[in-house]
């Protein structure tokens, strides 16, 4: 079992199909690792051990009868933001404590159709609002590479669990960088697909025009496998793109000779740590060595992206979170009348950052301010999208850093919201434009902390991103598992 963490999903699936390994054994292996290591990392809000073993036993029966599935018998961690029938879903918020959905999100249904095993619910910033996973109502997740540092956010639990080998892979959500930034800081692969490529039905919404679901994996091959499982049109989601998704695994291994790589000058300015800049320069040189050509491009409205994002996302959050009133589900505080009950429920149920964003969003949507803020931000968003359209006329993909810094220490930015918001300065424009983006490990800084390379693609061109990322990963050979988590856990009987 000691080599499992070095294997791809396809390789593990082959062992399962050959009956050289059972899903129950595999699931017990990861439950053992969670029991042994997650006390330090706090990646899981809830471990669903009995449920996982029941799913694993069912998977073994299906394998024995000759059934196949892309994820049949594969144990995954799930960000606690997807409605999952019969399993508490909280979005790391007190206001949803005790909420057990009566149905599955489309992504969960698709994973079930493929035969996955549900290890548990992964920690996150409350309602996906944050860049460090410090905004969870329940616990602070730590970076497996340095337990004094944040794993990124909001999908920090997904990235930390995947990096430490506490699941084969996981899924997260990305509203302004919430998959790519933690993947970068934890040294794993994280992908945000084109907006509408993966169904949002059953995803608990933060900002509906920005949210997108994607995989967090230890390698690019697994990213392709996960995308094959979750992508595609869904009539239950009105924003779902009505066309079939390609076979992402088919692009693995294709060379990138002649590929034009755009380098935006706005992403390579002061403020980037020197080790990050060095890793970017080396990464660009590696692409050139593989036959790609480098083209300088400009994304002139990048400087307005963070301000634009925090107007649009808070406005949408204000609208989406109005449904949490203590009436239908989740927390309910008693009050002297219904208005008092609303106030007390929301005061106790929502955390500080969520309240901050609701207040800001309500303000920018209020009478007299809508045109000055929300309407203007929507216009700037269009300009940012046009910047990318223009840049892609001269290149096939765009390469940038994911984050200007490596992981910062826990508590360092909690009292400085602006510094925290700027953590996503390189990822936010991709969400505003609805484009696909992937983070791939590209080295370490002088403190031994991971650095991520961002590859941005044209709309619906995730396959080309995966193709480039796979070649890059193969040549770069970045370490994926922190040393302290490589040792083999004591085996236990199935």
C-alpha positions as MATLAB code, in Angstrom:
seq = 'XXXXXXXXXXXXXXXXXXXXXXXXXXXXXXXXXXXXXXXXXXXXXXXXXXXXXXXXXXXXXXXXXXXXXXXXXXXXXXXXXXXXXXXXXXXXXXXXXXXXXXXXXXXXXXXXXXXXXXXXXXXXXXXXXXXXXXXXXXXXXXXXXXXXXXXXXXXXXXXXXXXXXXXXXXXXXXXXXXXXXXXXXXXXXXXXXXXXXXXXXXXXXXXXXXXXXXXXXXXXXXXXXXXXXXXXXXXXXXXXXXXXXXXXXXXXXXXXXXXXXXXXXXXXXXXXXXXXXXXXXXXXXXXXXXXXXXXXXXXXXXXXXXXXXXXXXXXXXXXXXXXXXXXXXXXXXXXXXXXXXXXXXXXXXXXXXXXXXXXXXXXXXXXXXXXXXXXXXXXXXXXXXXXXXXXXXXXXXXXXXXXXXXXXXXXXXXXXXXXXXXXXXXXXXXXXXXXXXXXXXXXXXXXXXXXXXXXXXXXXXXXXXXXXXXXXXXXXXXXXXXXXXXXXXXXXXX';
ca = [
       0.000    0.000    0.000;
       2.970    2.305    0.452;
       3.033    3.153   -3.261;
      -0.637    4.178   -3.471;
       0.203    7.847   -2.947;
       2.456    7.769   -6.016;
      -0.190    6.201   -8.249;
      -2.718    7.855  -10.528;
      -6.413    7.080  -10.275;
      -6.087    5.036  -13.485;
      -3.337    2.905  -11.927;
      -5.278    2.370   -8.696;
      -8.384    1.514  -10.721;
      -6.395   -1.147  -12.581;
      -5.377   -2.775   -9.279;
      -9.006   -2.761   -8.181;
     -10.212   -4.241  -11.458;
      -7.575   -6.995  -11.290;
      -8.723   -7.716   -7.716;
      -5.154   -7.194   -6.457;
      -6.591   -4.606   -4.083;
     -10.101   -4.203   -2.730;
     -11.909   -0.920   -2.283;
     -12.448   -1.800    1.395;
      -8.686   -2.196    1.874;
      -8.057    1.056    0.035;
     -10.710    2.907    2.040;
      -9.343    1.571    5.327;
      -5.882    2.741    4.251;
      -7.116    6.325    3.870;
      -9.266    6.188    7.011;
      -6.131    5.081    8.864;
      -4.187    8.019    7.438;
      -6.971   10.444    8.372;
      -7.042    9.050   11.923;
      -3.281    9.318   12.202;
      -2.586   12.683   10.568;
      -5.696   14.846   10.408;
      -5.470   15.787   14.066;
      -2.575   18.042   13.062;
      -4.005   19.296    9.744;
      -7.761   19.570   10.478;
      -8.707   19.096    6.814;
     -11.918   17.175    7.573;
     -14.934   18.670    9.299;
     -16.574   15.259    9.386;
     -15.222   11.796    8.535;
     -17.944    9.460    7.282;
     -16.119    6.192    7.999;
     -19.060    3.782    8.211;
     -20.675    5.340    5.153;
     -17.369    5.108    3.240;
     -16.880    1.431    4.065;
     -20.460    0.648    3.013;
     -19.801    2.368   -0.332;
     -16.483    0.505   -0.653;
     -18.160   -2.866   -0.049;
     -20.736   -2.036   -2.703;
     -17.954   -1.038   -5.099;
     -16.186   -4.366   -4.520;
     -19.401   -6.217   -5.344;
     -19.764   -4.237   -8.572;
     -16.148   -4.918   -9.543;
     -16.633   -8.626   -8.855;
     -19.665   -8.647  -11.164;
     -17.662   -7.009  -13.975;
     -18.927   -3.430  -13.640;
     -16.602   -0.541  -14.431;
     -16.578    3.135  -13.575;
     -13.999    5.893  -13.789;
     -13.977    6.202   -9.999;
     -15.351    2.809   -8.963;
     -13.996    2.122   -5.488;
     -11.877    5.313   -5.343;
     -12.019    7.188   -1.986;
     -12.495   10.956   -2.386;
     -12.801   13.914   -0.022;
     -15.705   16.314   -0.610;
     -15.704   20.037    0.174;
     -18.568   20.675    2.583;
     -20.503   22.826    0.121;
     -22.357   20.245   -1.993;
     -25.800   18.974   -1.064;
     -25.285   15.282   -0.330;
     -28.341   13.214    0.469;
     -28.364   11.983    4.044;
     -25.057   13.648    5.031;
     -24.848   16.882    7.002;
     -23.800   19.783    4.770;
     -22.769   22.969    6.589;
     -20.579   25.164    4.326;
     -18.441   25.444    7.504;
     -21.131   27.731    8.960;
     -23.024   27.535   12.239;
     -26.165   28.677   10.454;
     -26.339   25.337    8.565;
     -25.354   23.139   11.496;
     -27.599   20.067   11.398;
     -28.772   20.600    7.796;
     -29.103   17.222    6.056;
     -30.039   17.621    2.367;
     -32.827   15.443    0.953;
     -31.127   15.279   -2.472;
     -27.723   15.103   -4.177;
     -26.028   17.906   -6.084;
     -25.486   16.955   -9.726;
     -21.732   16.614   -9.130;
     -22.340   14.204   -6.225;
     -24.811   12.227   -8.340;
     -22.226   11.980  -11.132;
     -19.558   10.817   -8.706;
     -21.976    8.198   -7.351;
     -22.721    7.052  -10.900;
     -18.971    6.518  -11.314;
     -18.796    4.520   -8.063;
     -16.733    6.793   -5.804;
     -16.306    6.310   -2.039;
     -17.216    9.289    0.197;
     -14.522    9.636    2.890;
     -15.909   12.773    4.489;
     -16.582   16.504    4.401;
     -13.630   18.843    3.941;
     -13.144   22.145    5.741;
     -13.460   25.491    3.971;
     -13.886   29.192    4.595;
     -17.494   29.776    5.675;
     -19.722   29.882    2.566;
     -16.457   29.850    0.537;
     -15.681   33.421    1.627;
     -11.961   33.606    2.248;
      -8.449   32.836    1.043;
      -7.004   31.000    4.041;
      -9.626   28.598    5.529;
      -9.340   30.623    8.743;
     -12.948   31.782    8.308;
     -14.402   28.324    8.992;
     -16.795   28.364   11.954;
     -15.396   25.049   13.178;
     -11.597   24.857   12.788;
      -8.542   26.260   11.019;
      -6.973   23.925    8.484;
      -3.161   23.906    8.358;
      -0.772   23.608    5.442;
       0.789   20.098    5.354;
       4.128   21.577    4.271;
       4.297   23.839    7.348;
       1.679   23.516   10.067;
       2.179   27.130   11.148;
       0.881   28.325    7.767;
      -2.470   28.531    6.017;
      -3.372   26.081    3.213;
      -5.121   28.771    1.168;
      -8.851   29.035    0.665;
     -11.642   28.671    0.405;
     -10.985   25.033   -0.624;
      -8.179   24.733    1.934;
      -9.453   21.442    3.315;
      -9.557   19.938   -0.184;
      -5.992   21.018   -0.993;
      -4.542   20.052    2.410;
      -6.194   16.611    2.436;
      -5.015   15.872   -1.095;
      -1.472   17.105   -0.394;
      -1.152   15.032    2.789;
      -2.543   11.883    1.180;
      -5.767   11.839    3.210;
      -7.781   10.988    0.071;
      -6.975    9.954   -3.491;
      -8.352   13.276   -4.753;
     -11.012   15.820   -3.840;
     -13.367   18.384   -5.292;
     -13.613   22.062   -4.449;
     -15.181   25.252   -5.722;
     -13.590   28.335   -7.244;
     -15.262   31.763   -7.083;
     -12.172   33.984   -7.178;
      -9.330   31.462   -6.971;
     -10.625   29.113   -4.271;
      -9.330   25.961   -5.998;
      -6.203   27.291   -7.697;
      -4.799   29.337   -4.805;
      -4.913   26.554   -2.159;
      -3.680   24.033   -4.752;
      -0.705   26.327   -5.374;
       0.044   26.847   -1.674;
      -0.248   23.114   -0.903;
       1.686   21.849   -3.921;
      -1.095   19.981   -5.734;
      -3.044   20.360   -8.986;
      -6.265   22.373   -8.921;
      -8.509   23.278  -11.822;
     -11.304   25.785  -12.359;
     -13.225   24.808  -15.525;
     -14.978   27.264  -17.840;
     -18.046   28.774  -16.158;
     -20.938   26.465  -17.018;
     -18.796   23.428  -17.889;
     -19.664   21.695  -14.589;
     -23.193   21.865  -13.180;
     -23.776   24.033  -10.105;
     -27.108   22.373   -9.272;
     -27.003   21.492   -5.566;
     -23.941   23.640   -4.933;
     -24.632   26.004   -2.039;
     -24.182   29.361   -3.724;
     -21.818   32.179   -2.780;
     -21.733   34.286   -5.982;
     -23.756   32.584   -8.683;
     -22.172   34.244  -11.724;
     -18.661   33.352  -10.528;
     -18.876   29.986   -8.698;
     -17.508   26.958  -10.508;
     -16.765   23.393   -9.395;
     -13.497   21.628  -10.119;
     -11.052   18.891   -9.038;
      -8.087   19.027   -6.656;
      -5.637   16.203   -7.382;
      -2.033   15.121   -6.865;
      -1.295   14.954  -10.598;
      -2.619   16.200  -13.933;
      -3.741   12.729  -15.060;
      -6.119   12.535  -12.089;
      -7.402   16.030  -12.920;
      -8.378   14.753  -16.391;
     -10.049   11.679  -14.888;
     -12.047   13.765  -12.425;
     -13.088   16.220  -15.137;
     -14.327   13.330  -17.282;
     -16.510   12.281  -14.343;
     -18.047   15.658  -13.435;
     -18.166   17.791  -16.612;
     -21.091   18.040  -19.030;
     -24.463   19.636  -19.608;
     -27.129   19.506  -16.910;
     -30.713   20.649  -17.615;
     -31.124   21.292  -13.865;
     -28.658   24.211  -14.124;
     -29.792   27.085  -16.350;
     -26.179   28.297  -16.695;
     -24.879   24.879  -17.782;
     -23.309   24.941  -21.260;
     -25.494   22.837  -23.589;
     -22.791   20.784  -25.257;
     -20.950   17.581  -24.345;
     -17.540   17.698  -22.701;
     -14.588   16.102  -24.518;
     -12.453   13.215  -23.237;
      -9.873   15.154  -21.249;
      -7.638   12.112  -20.786;
      -7.189   11.938  -24.575;
      -5.026   15.080  -24.469;
      -2.500   13.610  -22.017;
       0.942   13.116  -23.521;
       0.488   15.178  -26.669;
       3.476   17.421  -27.339;
       3.244   21.207  -27.215;
       5.516   22.083  -30.118;
       4.336   25.312  -31.693;
       2.086   26.204  -28.765;
       1.955   29.981  -28.277;
       2.205   30.982  -24.613;
       1.076   34.464  -23.614;
       2.903   36.242  -20.787;
       0.895   39.235  -19.472;
       3.128   42.079  -18.330;
       0.574   43.141  -15.690;
       1.168   39.893  -13.748;
       4.937   40.317  -13.445;
       5.276   43.523  -11.439;
       6.561   44.587   -8.016;
       5.066   42.728   -5.058;
       5.859   39.223   -6.268;
       8.242   37.301   -4.005;
      11.631   36.737   -5.655;
      11.367   32.933   -5.337;
       7.988   33.024   -7.087;
       9.455   35.169   -9.872;
      12.402   32.758  -10.221;
      10.049   29.750  -10.440;
       8.007   31.541  -13.134;
      11.094   32.300  -15.207;
      12.236   28.686  -14.973;
       8.752   27.439  -15.896;
       8.545   29.638  -18.978;
      12.003   28.406  -20.050;
      10.817   24.817  -19.604;
       7.865   25.428  -21.940;
      10.225   26.906  -24.533;
      12.491   23.857  -24.219;
       9.471   21.698  -25.110;
       8.914   23.630  -28.337;
       6.455   26.312  -27.243;
       6.950   29.956  -28.185;
       6.498   32.897  -25.832;
       4.379   35.923  -26.759;
       4.086   39.096  -24.673;
       0.454   40.112  -24.137;
      -1.359   42.805  -22.171;
      -4.385   42.603  -19.868;
      -4.710   46.321  -19.094;
      -7.776   46.183  -16.823;
      -6.159   43.705  -14.405;
      -5.593   46.469  -11.840;
      -9.369   46.893  -11.454;
     -10.117   43.176  -11.050;
     -10.020   42.906   -7.246;
     -12.268   45.959   -6.720;
     -14.667   44.740   -9.422;
     -14.788   41.249   -7.945;
     -15.533   42.410   -4.405;
     -18.471   44.487   -5.599;
     -19.990   41.735   -7.745;
     -19.370   38.806   -5.401;
     -20.607   40.606   -2.278;
     -23.742   41.813   -4.086;
     -24.537   38.257   -5.168;
     -23.689   36.912   -1.711;
     -26.068   39.404   -0.108;
     -28.842   38.083   -2.338;
     -27.962   34.376   -1.994;
     -27.544   34.412    1.783;
     -30.899   36.108    2.399;
     -32.434   32.615    2.418;
     -30.787   31.765    5.756;
     -33.408   33.046    8.146;
     -33.931   30.214   10.626;
     -37.329   29.302    9.181;
     -36.814   26.287    6.913;
     -33.535   24.619    7.930;
     -30.380   25.005    9.965;
     -29.965   27.177   13.043;
     -32.978   28.919   14.615;
     -32.705   31.343   17.519;
     -35.872   32.289   19.384;
     -37.065   35.913   19.237;
     -40.012   37.979   20.397;
     -41.280   38.128   16.797;
     -40.184   36.899   13.371;
     -37.935   39.913   12.654;
     -36.217   39.476   15.995;
     -35.797   35.770   15.244;
     -34.163   36.625   11.878;
     -31.746   39.038   13.546;
     -30.727   36.686   16.355;
     -30.343   33.697   14.025;
     -28.158   35.585   11.560;
     -26.137   37.307   14.282;
     -25.232   33.981   15.884;
     -25.140   31.892   12.699;
     -22.923   33.972   10.397;
     -19.227   34.582   11.009;
     -17.378   37.897   10.862;
     -16.241   37.693    7.217;
     -19.659   36.565    5.973;
     -21.314   39.470    7.803;
     -18.760   41.863    6.308;
     -19.558   40.708    2.774;
     -23.328   40.733    3.291;
     -23.148   44.318    4.580;
     -20.935   45.425    1.683;
     -23.129   43.638   -0.871;
     -26.332   45.095    0.522;
     -24.773   48.559    0.391;
     -23.684   48.355   -3.278;
     -27.159   47.142   -4.269;
     -29.019   49.749   -2.255;
     -31.019   52.596   -3.747;
     -28.760   55.360   -5.015;
     -25.624   53.200   -5.070;
     -26.530   50.468   -7.589;
     -25.430   52.519  -10.630;
     -22.346   53.899   -8.917;
     -21.064   50.476   -7.872;
     -22.733   47.310   -9.184;
     -23.572   48.552  -12.677;
     -20.113   50.093  -13.083;
     -18.440   46.893  -11.839;
     -20.426   44.859  -14.365;
     -19.123   47.110  -17.150;
     -15.521   46.729  -15.982;
     -16.051   42.972  -15.863;
     -16.895   43.103  -19.566;
     -13.687   45.045  -20.245;
     -11.655   42.396  -18.392;
     -13.240   39.681  -20.528;
     -12.444   41.684  -23.678;
      -8.805   41.978  -22.558;
      -8.560   38.183  -22.557;
     -10.344   37.905  -25.918;
      -7.806   40.294  -27.423;
      -4.836   38.532  -25.823;
      -5.959   35.128  -27.098;
      -5.803   36.399  -30.672;
      -2.022   36.085  -30.436;
      -1.617   33.100  -28.076;
      -3.150   29.711  -27.252;
      -2.766   29.745  -23.456;
      -1.679   32.345  -20.896;
       0.820   31.546  -18.143;
       1.017   33.494  -14.852;
       1.765   32.914  -11.166;
      -1.185   31.673   -9.088;
      -0.246   33.757   -6.063;
       2.311   36.547   -5.626;
       3.509   34.856   -2.399;
       3.776   31.405   -0.892;
       1.649   30.426    2.133;
       1.564   33.040    4.892;
       1.369   32.259    8.592;
      -1.917   31.565   10.364;
      -3.367   34.804   11.759;
      -1.054   37.039    9.713;
      -3.790   38.668    7.612;
      -6.967   38.106    9.629;
      -7.083   41.728   10.834;
      -6.229   43.114    7.388;
      -9.042   42.162    4.961;
      -7.477   44.072    2.068;
      -4.191   42.158    2.328;
      -6.228   38.925    2.450;
      -8.275   39.926   -0.611;
      -5.091   40.687   -2.579;
      -4.048   37.034   -2.137;
      -6.266   36.305   -5.152;
      -5.096   39.129   -7.406;
      -3.838   36.722  -10.124;
      -6.818   34.345  -10.008;
      -9.805   36.712   -9.784;
      -9.673   37.933  -13.437;
     -10.170   34.353  -14.655;
     -13.461   34.079  -12.734;
     -14.672   37.491  -13.883;
     -14.040   36.419  -17.494;
     -15.544   32.927  -16.997;
     -12.368   31.255  -18.304;
     -10.748   27.936  -17.353;
      -7.555   27.949  -15.284;
      -5.329   25.322  -13.697;
      -2.649   25.474  -10.989;
       0.317   23.111  -11.373;
       3.197   22.776   -8.871;
       6.333   24.436  -10.225;
       8.811   24.351   -7.357;
       9.474   25.612   -3.841;
      10.673   28.797   -2.213;
      13.666   29.048    0.131;
      11.483   28.019    3.096;
      10.398   24.802    1.368;
       6.890   26.072    0.580;
       5.209   25.120   -2.724;
       4.771   27.524   -5.639;
       2.057   27.120   -8.281;
       2.029   27.960  -11.985;
      -1.299   29.106  -13.463;
      -2.267   28.134  -16.999;
      -5.286   30.029  -18.363;
      -7.171   28.733  -21.398;
      -9.697   29.967  -23.893;
     -13.386   29.306  -23.104;
     -14.121   25.550  -23.124;
     -10.493   24.736  -23.967;
      -9.699   22.842  -20.766;
      -8.228   20.017  -22.855;
      -5.388   22.202  -24.166;
      -4.662   23.447  -20.630;
      -4.475   19.857  -19.410;
      -2.222   18.945  -22.338;
       0.221   21.759  -21.491;
       0.006   21.078  -17.733;
       0.755   17.363  -18.239;
       3.889   18.047  -20.278;
       5.003   20.652  -17.746;
       4.428   18.289  -14.804;
       6.331   15.490  -16.532;
       9.370   17.705  -17.097;
       9.278   19.649  -13.821;
       8.863   16.616  -11.534;
       7.836   18.629   -8.461;
       7.492   16.723   -5.176;
       3.831   16.189   -4.219;
       3.841   14.649   -0.705;
       5.422   16.380    2.328;
       8.088   14.191    3.938;
       6.223   13.752    7.237;
       3.264   12.146    5.438;
       5.205    9.653    3.302;
       5.582    6.974    5.942;
       3.387    3.919    5.685;
       0.556    3.845    8.258;
       0.062    0.730   10.364;
      -2.326   -1.485    8.391;
      -5.545   -2.638    9.979;
      -7.944   -5.385    9.055;
     -10.783   -4.618    6.651;
];
